[in-house]
Amino acid sequence: MKPYDLEERTFEFAIDCRKLISKLHKTISNLEDGKQLVRSSGSVGANYIEANEKLGDKDFSFRLKIARKEAKESAYWLKLLKSSNPELEFDIDKVLQEAEELRKILSAIIKKS
C-alpha cells in the first residue's frame, strides 16, 4: 500500500528510482540517464517539501509546479531506460507508474490551490 503522506511517498519514489538504477548494466547511456533520474526523482520530493514551507501562495504554486515538472522529467528518463533495458521492463513500469501518479496528484493540488 502506498503511503498517504505525500512527503513520504515522494521519498519512496526517489528510493525506488535509486534501487532501479542499481540493477542497470554499466553502459554509458544507463549511467548518464541514471544520473539524470537520480536528480529529477529527488527533486520531486525536495520541491514538494519546499512548497509546504511556502513563503506565500505564489511560492507554493511555483514549487508544486517544479515538483510536477520533475515528475514528468523522471518519467522521461524512465522511458529512455526502459527502451535500452527491456529485461527490466516490469521493474521500470512500476516506477514509471508512480511517476505518473505523482504528476497527477501534484496537478490536482495545483488546480485546487
DSSP file (Angstrom, degrees, kcal/mol; ACC not computed):
  #  RESIDUE AA STRUCTURE BP1 BP2  ACC     N-H-->O    O-->H-N    N-H-->O    O-->H-N    TCO  KAPPA ALPHA  PHI   PSI    X-CA   Y-CA   Z-CA
    1    1 A M              0   0    0      0, 0.0     3,-0.1     0, 0.0     0, 0.0   0.000 360.0 360.0 360.0 135.8    0.0    0.0    0.0
    2    2 A K        -     0   0    0      1,-0.1     7,-0.1     2,-0.0     3,-0.0  -0.516 360.0-101.8 -78.6 142.9    1.3    3.4   -0.9
    3    3 A P        -     0   0    0      0, 0.0    -1,-0.1     0, 0.0     6,-0.1  -0.326  17.7-146.6 -62.9 144.0    1.8    6.0    1.8
    4    4 A Y  S    S+     0   0    0     -3,-0.1     2,-0.5     4,-0.0    -2,-0.0   0.830  79.7  88.5 -77.1 -34.7   -0.9    8.6    2.1
    5    5 A D  S  > S-     0   0    0      1,-0.2     4,-2.5     2,-0.1     5,-0.2  -0.534  70.8-152.7 -68.4 116.5    1.7   11.2    3.2
    6    6 A L  H  > S+     0   0    0     -2,-0.5     4,-2.5     1,-0.2     5,-0.2   0.815  93.2  57.2 -67.1 -30.5    3.0   12.8    0.0
    7    7 A E  H  > S+     0   0    0      2,-0.2     4,-1.7     1,-0.2    -1,-0.2   0.940 111.8  42.6 -61.6 -45.4    6.3   13.7    1.6
    8    8 A E  H  > S+     0   0    0      2,-0.2     4,-2.6     1,-0.2    -2,-0.2   0.897 113.6  52.3 -66.4 -40.8    6.8   10.0    2.4
    9    9 A R  H  X S+     0   0    0     -4,-2.5     4,-2.0     1,-0.2    -2,-0.2   0.901 109.9  47.2 -65.9 -41.0    5.5    8.9   -1.0
   10   10 A T  H  X S+     0   0    0     -4,-2.5     4,-2.0     2,-0.2    35,-0.3   0.863 111.4  52.6 -68.5 -33.7    7.9   11.2   -2.9
   11   11 A F  H  X S+     0   0    0     -4,-1.7     4,-2.2    -5,-0.2    -2,-0.2   0.934 109.4  48.5 -63.5 -46.4   10.7   10.0   -0.7
   12   12 A E  H  X S+     0   0    0     -4,-2.6     4,-2.9     1,-0.2    -2,-0.2   0.863 107.9  55.9 -62.4 -36.4    9.9    6.3   -1.5
   13   13 A F  H  X S+     0   0    0     -4,-2.0     4,-2.2     2,-0.2    -1,-0.2   0.935 107.8  47.5 -60.7 -46.6    9.7    7.2   -5.2
   14   14 A A  H  X S+     0   0    0     -4,-2.0     4,-1.9    27,-0.2    -2,-0.2   0.898 112.7  49.6 -62.1 -40.6   13.3    8.6   -5.1
   15   15 A I  H  X S+     0   0    0     -4,-2.2     4,-2.4     2,-0.2    -2,-0.2   0.926 109.4  51.5 -63.4 -45.0   14.4    5.5   -3.2
   16   16 A D  H  X S+     0   0    0     -4,-2.9     4,-2.3     1,-0.2    -2,-0.2   0.878 108.3  52.1 -61.0 -38.2   12.7    3.2   -5.8
   17   17 A C  H  X S+     0   0    0     -4,-2.2     4,-2.3     2,-0.2    -1,-0.2   0.909 109.9  48.8 -63.7 -41.4   14.5    5.0   -8.6
   18   18 A R  H  X S+     0   0    0     -4,-1.9     4,-1.5     2,-0.2    -2,-0.2   0.885 110.6  50.2 -66.7 -38.8   17.8    4.5   -6.9
   19   19 A K  H  X S+     0   0    0     -4,-2.4     4,-0.6     1,-0.2    -1,-0.2   0.906 110.6  50.7 -63.9 -41.1   17.1    0.8   -6.4
   20   20 A L  H >< S+     0   0    0     -4,-2.3     3,-1.6     1,-0.2     4,-0.5   0.925 106.6  53.8 -62.0 -44.6   16.2    0.5  -10.0
   21   21 A I  H >< S+     0   0    0     -4,-2.3     3,-1.3     1,-0.3    -1,-0.2   0.845  99.9  61.7 -60.4 -34.4   19.4    2.2  -11.2
   22   22 A S  H 3< S+     0   0    0     -4,-1.5    -1,-0.3     1,-0.3    -2,-0.2   0.715 100.7  55.2 -66.5 -18.1   21.5   -0.3   -9.2
   23   23 A K  T << S+     0   0    0     -3,-1.6    -1,-0.3    -4,-0.6    -2,-0.2   0.581  88.0 104.5 -87.6 -11.0   20.0   -3.1  -11.4
   24   24 A L  S <  S-     0   0    0     -3,-1.3     2,-0.1    -4,-0.5    61,-0.0  -0.356  78.4-108.4 -75.7 149.5   21.2   -1.5  -14.6
   25   25 A H        -     0   0    0      1,-0.1     2,-1.9    -2,-0.1    -1,-0.1  -0.441  38.6-107.5 -67.3 150.5   24.1   -2.6  -16.7
   26   26 A K        +     0   0    0     -2,-0.1     2,-0.2     4,-0.1    -1,-0.1  -0.448  66.3 142.8 -85.3  66.7   27.0   -0.2  -16.5
   27   27 A T     >  -     0   0    0     -2,-1.9     4,-2.6     1,-0.1     5,-0.2  -0.643  63.2-111.2 -98.4 163.2   26.7    1.3  -20.0
   28   28 A I  H  > S+     0   0    0     -2,-0.2     4,-2.5     1,-0.2     5,-0.2   0.930 118.1  47.1 -60.0 -46.1   27.4    4.9  -20.9
   29   29 A S  H  > S+     0   0    0      1,-0.2     4,-2.9     2,-0.2     5,-0.3   0.907 112.7  48.9 -66.0 -40.6   23.7    5.6  -21.7
   30   30 A N  H  > S+     0   0    0      2,-0.2     4,-2.4     1,-0.2    -1,-0.2   0.908 112.2  49.1 -63.8 -40.9   22.5    3.9  -18.5
   31   31 A L  H  X S+     0   0    0     -4,-2.6     4,-2.1     2,-0.2    -2,-0.2   0.937 116.2  41.5 -64.0 -46.2   25.0    5.8  -16.4
   32   32 A E  H  X S+     0   0    0     -4,-2.5     4,-1.9     2,-0.2    -2,-0.2   0.931 118.4  44.4 -69.3 -45.6   24.1    9.2  -17.8
   33   33 A D  H  X S+     0   0    0     -4,-2.9     4,-2.2    -5,-0.2    -1,-0.2   0.874 112.8  54.0 -65.8 -36.0   20.3    8.5  -17.9
   34   34 A G  H  X S+     0   0    0     -4,-2.4     4,-2.4    -5,-0.3    -2,-0.2   0.894 106.0  51.8 -64.0 -41.1   20.6    7.1  -14.4
   35   35 A K  H  X S+     0   0    0     -4,-2.1     4,-2.0     1,-0.2    -1,-0.2   0.917 110.6  48.6 -61.0 -43.1   22.3   10.2  -13.1
   36   36 A Q  H  X S+     0   0    0     -4,-1.9     4,-2.7     1,-0.2     5,-0.2   0.893 110.6  51.2 -64.8 -39.1   19.5   12.4  -14.6
   37   37 A L  H  X S+     0   0    0     -4,-2.2     4,-2.7     2,-0.2     5,-0.3   0.896 106.8  53.7 -65.6 -39.8   16.9   10.1  -13.0
   38   38 A V  H  X S+     0   0    0     -4,-2.4     4,-1.7     2,-0.2    -1,-0.2   0.933 112.7  44.7 -58.2 -45.9   18.6   10.4   -9.6
   39   39 A R  H  X S+     0   0    0     -4,-2.0     4,-1.8     2,-0.2    -2,-0.2   0.956 117.4  41.6 -64.6 -51.6   18.4   14.2   -9.8
   40   40 A S  H  X S+     0   0    0     -4,-2.7     4,-1.2     1,-0.2    34,-0.2   0.889 113.8  51.3 -69.4 -38.2   14.9   14.5  -11.1
   41   41 A S  H  X S+     0   0    0     -4,-2.7     4,-0.9    -5,-0.2     3,-0.2   0.887 112.2  47.1 -67.1 -37.1   13.4   11.9   -8.8
   42   42 A G  H  X S+     0   0    0     -4,-1.7     4,-2.1    -5,-0.3    -1,-0.2   0.832 106.7  59.1 -69.8 -32.1   14.9   13.5   -5.7
   43   43 A S  H  X S+     0   0    0     -4,-1.8     4,-2.4     1,-0.2     5,-0.3   0.762  93.4  66.3 -70.5 -24.9   13.7   16.9   -6.8
   44   44 A V  H  X S+     0   0    0     -4,-1.2     4,-1.6    -3,-0.2    -1,-0.2   0.980 111.0  33.8 -58.4 -55.3   10.1   15.8   -6.8
   45   45 A G  H  X S+     0   0    0     -4,-0.9     4,-2.5   -35,-0.3     5,-0.2   0.884 116.1  56.1 -68.5 -39.8   10.1   15.4   -3.0
   46   46 A A  H  X S+     0   0    0     -4,-2.1     4,-2.1     1,-0.2    -1,-0.2   0.912 111.2  43.8 -61.2 -42.4   12.5   18.2   -2.4
   47   47 A N  H  X S+     0   0    0     -4,-2.4     4,-2.2     2,-0.2    -1,-0.2   0.821 110.6  55.1 -74.2 -29.8   10.3   20.7   -4.1
   48   48 A Y  H  X S+     0   0    0     -4,-1.6     4,-1.7    -5,-0.3    -2,-0.2   0.921 109.3  47.7 -65.7 -42.3    7.2   19.3   -2.5
   49   49 A I  H  X S+     0   0    0     -4,-2.5     4,-0.9     1,-0.2    -2,-0.2   0.918 110.7  51.9 -62.1 -43.5    8.8   19.9    0.9
   50   50 A E  H >< S+     0   0    0     -4,-2.1     3,-0.8     1,-0.2    -1,-0.2   0.895 106.5  54.4 -59.5 -40.1    9.8   23.4   -0.2
   51   51 A A  H >< S+     0   0    0     -4,-2.2     3,-1.2     1,-0.3    -1,-0.2   0.883 104.0  54.6 -62.2 -38.1    6.2   24.1   -1.2
   52   52 A N  H 3< S+     0   0    0     -4,-1.7    -1,-0.3     1,-0.3    -2,-0.2   0.706 106.2  52.1 -70.4 -18.4    5.0   23.1    2.3
   53   53 A E  T << S+     0   0    0     -4,-0.9    -1,-0.3    -3,-0.8    -2,-0.1  -0.179  91.7 171.5-103.7  37.8    7.3   25.7    3.7
   54   54 A K    <   -     0   0    0     -3,-1.2     3,-0.1     1,-0.1    -3,-0.1   0.021  39.6-152.7 -55.9 151.3    5.9   28.3    1.4
   55   55 A L  S    S-     0   0    0      1,-0.4     2,-0.3     2,-0.0    -1,-0.1   0.478  79.0 -30.9 -96.8  -8.5    6.6   32.0    1.6
   56   56 A G  S  > S-     0   0    0      1,-0.1     4,-2.3     0, 0.0    -1,-0.4  -0.948  78.4 -73.0 171.4 177.8    3.2   32.8    0.1
   57   57 A D  H  > S+     0   0    0     -2,-0.3     4,-2.3     1,-0.2     5,-0.2   0.880 127.3  50.8 -63.9 -38.7    0.6   31.4   -2.3
   58   58 A K  H  > S+     0   0    0      2,-0.2     4,-2.6     1,-0.2    -1,-0.2   0.906 110.8  48.9 -65.5 -41.1    2.7   32.2   -5.4
   59   59 A D  H  > S+     0   0    0      2,-0.2     4,-2.7     1,-0.2     5,-0.2   0.911 110.0  52.3 -63.8 -42.6    5.7   30.4   -3.9
   60   60 A F  H  X S+     0   0    0     -4,-2.3     4,-2.1     1,-0.2    -2,-0.2   0.944 113.2  43.3 -57.0 -51.0    3.5   27.4   -3.0
   61   61 A S  H  X S+     0   0    0     -4,-2.3     4,-2.2     1,-0.2    -2,-0.2   0.904 113.2  52.3 -63.4 -42.9    2.2   27.1   -6.5
   62   62 A F  H  X S+     0   0    0     -4,-2.6     4,-1.9     1,-0.2    -2,-0.2   0.923 110.6  46.8 -60.5 -46.7    5.6   27.7   -8.1
   63   63 A R  H  X S+     0   0    0     -4,-2.7     4,-2.4     1,-0.2    -1,-0.2   0.882 111.4  51.4 -65.7 -38.6    7.2   24.9   -6.0
   64   64 A L  H  X S+     0   0    0     -4,-2.1     4,-2.5    -5,-0.2    -1,-0.2   0.892 108.4  52.1 -64.9 -38.2    4.4   22.5   -6.8
   65   65 A K  H  X S+     0   0    0     -4,-2.2     4,-2.3     2,-0.2    -2,-0.2   0.881 109.5  49.2 -65.9 -37.0    4.8   23.2  -10.5
   66   66 A I  H  X S+     0   0    0     -4,-1.9     4,-2.4     2,-0.2    -2,-0.2   0.925 110.4  50.6 -66.0 -43.3    8.5   22.5  -10.3
   67   67 A A  H  X S+     0   0    0     -4,-2.4     4,-1.8     1,-0.2    -2,-0.2   0.912 111.6  48.2 -59.5 -42.6    7.8   19.2   -8.4
   68   68 A R  H  X S+     0   0    0     -4,-2.5     4,-2.2     2,-0.2    -1,-0.2   0.914 110.3  51.8 -64.0 -42.3    5.3   18.3  -11.2
   69   69 A K  H  X S+     0   0    0     -4,-2.3     4,-2.4     1,-0.2    -2,-0.2   0.892 109.2  50.4 -60.1 -40.7    7.9   19.2  -13.8
   70   70 A E  H  X S+     0   0    0     -4,-2.4     4,-2.5     2,-0.2    -1,-0.2   0.844 107.8  52.8 -68.5 -33.4   10.4   16.9  -12.1
   71   71 A A  H  X S+     0   0    0     -4,-1.8     4,-2.0     2,-0.2    -2,-0.2   0.908 110.7  47.7 -65.9 -41.3    8.0   14.0  -12.0
   72   72 A K  H  X S+     0   0    0     -4,-2.2     4,-1.7     2,-0.2    -2,-0.2   0.900 111.9  49.8 -65.0 -40.1    7.4   14.5  -15.7
   73   73 A E  H  X S+     0   0    0     -4,-2.4     4,-2.2     1,-0.2    -2,-0.2   0.907 107.8  53.7 -65.2 -40.8   11.2   14.6  -16.3
   74   74 A S  H  X S+     0   0    0     -4,-2.5     4,-2.4     1,-0.2    -1,-0.2   0.909 106.4  52.8 -58.7 -42.1   11.6   11.4  -14.2
   75   75 A A  H  X S+     0   0    0     -4,-2.0     4,-2.2     1,-0.2    -1,-0.2   0.886 107.1  53.4 -60.8 -38.8    9.1    9.7  -16.4
   76   76 A Y  H  X S+     0   0    0     -4,-1.7     4,-2.1     2,-0.2    -2,-0.2   0.945 110.4  45.1 -61.0 -49.5   11.1   10.7  -19.5
   77   77 A W  H  X S+     0   0    0     -4,-2.2     4,-2.5     1,-0.2    -2,-0.2   0.878 111.7  53.6 -64.6 -36.5   14.3    9.2  -18.1
   78   78 A L  H  X S+     0   0    0     -4,-2.4     4,-2.4     2,-0.2    -1,-0.2   0.898 107.7  50.7 -63.9 -39.9   12.5    6.1  -17.1
   79   79 A K  H  X S+     0   0    0     -4,-2.2     4,-2.0     2,-0.2    -2,-0.2   0.900 110.3  49.7 -65.2 -40.0   11.1    5.7  -20.6
   80   80 A L  H  X S+     0   0    0     -4,-2.1     4,-1.2     2,-0.2    -2,-0.2   0.931 112.0  47.9 -62.5 -44.8   14.6    6.0  -22.0
   81   81 A L  H  X S+     0   0    0     -4,-2.5     4,-0.8     1,-0.2     3,-0.3   0.889 109.6  53.7 -63.2 -38.2   16.0    3.5  -19.6
   82   82 A K  H >< S+     0   0    0     -4,-2.4     3,-0.5     1,-0.2    -1,-0.2   0.885 104.3  55.5 -62.8 -38.9   13.1    1.1  -20.5
   83   83 A S  H 3< S+     0   0    0     -4,-2.0    -1,-0.2     1,-0.2    -2,-0.2   0.810 116.3  36.0 -66.8 -28.6   13.9    1.4  -24.2
   84   84 A S  H 3< S+     0   0    0     -4,-1.2    -1,-0.2    -3,-0.3    -2,-0.2   0.427 120.2  47.9-104.5   1.5   17.5    0.2  -23.6
   85   85 A N    X<  +     0   0    0     -4,-0.8     3,-2.2    -3,-0.5    -1,-0.2  -0.467  57.6 161.3-136.8  63.9   16.8   -2.3  -20.8
   86   86 A P  G >  S+     0   0    0      0, 0.0     3,-1.5     0, 0.0     4,-0.2   0.767  72.3  67.2 -60.2 -24.5   13.9   -4.5  -21.9
   87   87 A E  G 3  S+     0   0    0      1,-0.3     3,-0.2     2,-0.1     4,-0.1   0.691 103.1  46.7 -69.0 -16.0   14.8   -7.1  -19.4
   88   88 A L  G <> S+     0   0    0     -3,-2.2     4,-2.9    -6,-0.2     5,-0.3   0.133  75.7 119.2-107.6  18.0   13.9   -4.6  -16.6
   89   89 A E  H <> S+     0   0    0     -3,-1.5     4,-2.8     1,-0.2     5,-0.2   0.884  74.5  49.1 -53.8 -45.4   10.6   -3.6  -18.2
   90   90 A F  H  > S+     0   0    0     -4,-0.2     4,-1.7     2,-0.2    -1,-0.2   0.933 114.0  45.3 -62.1 -46.9    8.4   -4.8  -15.3
   91   91 A D  H  > S+     0   0    0      1,-0.2     4,-1.5     2,-0.2    -2,-0.2   0.909 115.5  47.1 -62.9 -43.3   10.6   -3.0  -12.7
   92   92 A I  H  X S+     0   0    0     -4,-2.9     4,-2.9     1,-0.2     5,-0.2   0.903 107.8  56.1 -67.2 -40.8   10.7    0.2  -14.8
   93   93 A D  H  X S+     0   0    0     -4,-2.8     4,-2.4    -5,-0.3    -1,-0.2   0.870 104.7  53.4 -60.6 -37.0    7.0    0.1  -15.4
   94   94 A K  H  X S+     0   0    0     -4,-1.7     4,-1.5     2,-0.2    -1,-0.2   0.930 114.0  40.9 -63.1 -45.0    6.2    0.1  -11.7
   95   95 A V  H  X S+     0   0    0     -4,-1.5     4,-2.0     2,-0.2    -2,-0.2   0.871 113.6  54.3 -71.7 -36.8    8.4    3.1  -11.0
   96   96 A L  H  X S+     0   0    0     -4,-2.9     4,-2.1     1,-0.2    -2,-0.2   0.891 105.5  53.3 -63.3 -40.3    7.1    4.8  -14.2
   97   97 A Q  H  X S+     0   0    0     -4,-2.4     4,-2.4     1,-0.2    -1,-0.2   0.900 108.2  50.5 -61.2 -40.5    3.5    4.3  -13.0
   98   98 A E  H  X S+     0   0    0     -4,-1.5     4,-2.7     2,-0.2    -2,-0.2   0.892 107.3  53.6 -66.0 -39.1    4.4    6.0   -9.7
   99   99 A A  H  X S+     0   0    0     -4,-2.0     4,-2.0     1,-0.2    -1,-0.2   0.916 111.2  46.7 -59.8 -42.7    6.0    9.0  -11.5
  100  100 A E  H  X S+     0   0    0     -4,-2.1     4,-2.2     2,-0.2    -2,-0.2   0.892 112.0  49.9 -67.5 -40.1    2.7    9.4  -13.5
  101  101 A E  H  X S+     0   0    0     -4,-2.4     4,-2.5     2,-0.2    -2,-0.2   0.915 110.5  49.7 -65.3 -42.1    0.6    9.1  -10.4
  102  102 A L  H  X S+     0   0    0     -4,-2.7     4,-2.7     1,-0.2     5,-0.2   0.903 109.5  52.4 -62.4 -40.5    2.7   11.7   -8.5
  103  103 A R  H  X S+     0   0    0     -4,-2.0     4,-2.3    -5,-0.2    -1,-0.2   0.920 111.0  46.9 -60.6 -43.9    2.4   14.0  -11.5
  104  104 A K  H  X S+     0   0    0     -4,-2.2     4,-2.2     2,-0.2    -2,-0.2   0.896 112.1  49.8 -66.0 -41.0   -1.4   13.7  -11.5
  105  105 A I  H  X S+     0   0    0     -4,-2.5     4,-2.2     2,-0.2    -2,-0.2   0.937 112.4  47.3 -63.2 -46.4   -1.6   14.3   -7.7
  106  106 A L  H  X S+     0   0    0     -4,-2.7     4,-2.3     1,-0.2    -2,-0.2   0.885 110.4  52.8 -63.9 -38.2    0.6   17.4   -8.0
  107  107 A S  H  X S+     0   0    0     -4,-2.3     4,-2.4    -5,-0.2    -1,-0.2   0.902 108.6  50.5 -62.2 -41.0   -1.6   18.6  -10.9
  108  108 A A  H  X S+     0   0    0     -4,-2.2     4,-1.8     2,-0.2    -2,-0.2   0.901 110.4  48.9 -64.8 -40.6   -4.7   18.2   -8.8
  109  109 A I  H  X S+     0   0    0     -4,-2.2     4,-1.2     1,-0.2    -2,-0.2   0.912 111.0  51.0 -64.7 -41.5   -3.2   20.1   -5.9
  110  110 A I  H  < S+     0   0    0     -4,-2.3     3,-0.5     1,-0.2    -2,-0.2   0.921 109.5  50.0 -61.5 -44.8   -2.1   22.9   -8.2
  111  111 A K  H  < S+     0   0    0     -4,-2.4    -1,-0.2     1,-0.2    -2,-0.2   0.860 112.4  47.4 -62.7 -36.2   -5.6   23.2   -9.7
  112  112 A K  H  <        0   0    0     -4,-1.8    -1,-0.2     1,-0.2    -2,-0.2   0.669 360.0 360.0 -81.0 -16.4   -7.2   23.4   -6.3
  113  113 A S     <        0   0    0     -4,-1.2    -1,-0.2    -3,-0.5    -2,-0.2   0.481 360.0 360.0 -93.1 360.0   -4.8   26.0   -4.9
